[in-house]
Amino acid sequence: MRMERSTGILPVEDNGKQGQDGPATHGRDAHATTNRLLKHLLTTVLILVAVAGCKPRSNAGRSSGPAPEPSAAQVAAVRDTLTKGMQQTTFDSLAATDVGKQCVVTARAGSAETGADQGPPPLGMVYRLGQTVLYKGEIEEVRPDALKIRVPYPTSGRYKTIEIPRSGIQSLHVARPSPA
């Protein structure tokens, strides 16, 4: 047995047959051992992640039912904010001269009908507050049984039109010049 100079590696017998029992075999065994260790480590990590991720989440802080109905004072506060500078009026006092003016209509939820276009209303046209809905837009048409309001979509020349039946209207505010 011939000893090589010490390099911190175990002495290897040099019998001239490198490949079967020589240094190349030792390298393959070390590589196979490393692969087995990595596989075990990866399996352990996956099991830990699966077990930790399978815990049921608590519903603390989450409500299981519908949102509470806003109070009349909250609805009035939102309506007052939207109707600044507008005058409250009745449906009967609307005239053809009011077409094109800005308005805010307070109605019961589900009473309004959308026109032929089925797209969603533009942002700021509809405010849902429980069973009360506030519609903000421009008066398009006044009929004896309904009021049509519209709002343009910001990026196109199209309008969203909503028809509110007279029976569903709770209050109506129109932007009119103040009487002097």
Secondary structure, 3 states (H helix, E strand, C coil): CCCCCCCCCCCCCCCCCCCCCCHHHHHHHHHHHHHHHHHHHHHHHHHHHHHHHCCCCCCCCCCCCCCCCCCHHHHHHHHHHHCCCCEEECHHHCCHHHCCCEEEEEEECCCCEECCCCCCCCCCCEEEECCEEEEEEEEEEECCCEEEEEEECCCCCCEEEEEEEHHHEEEEEECCCCCC
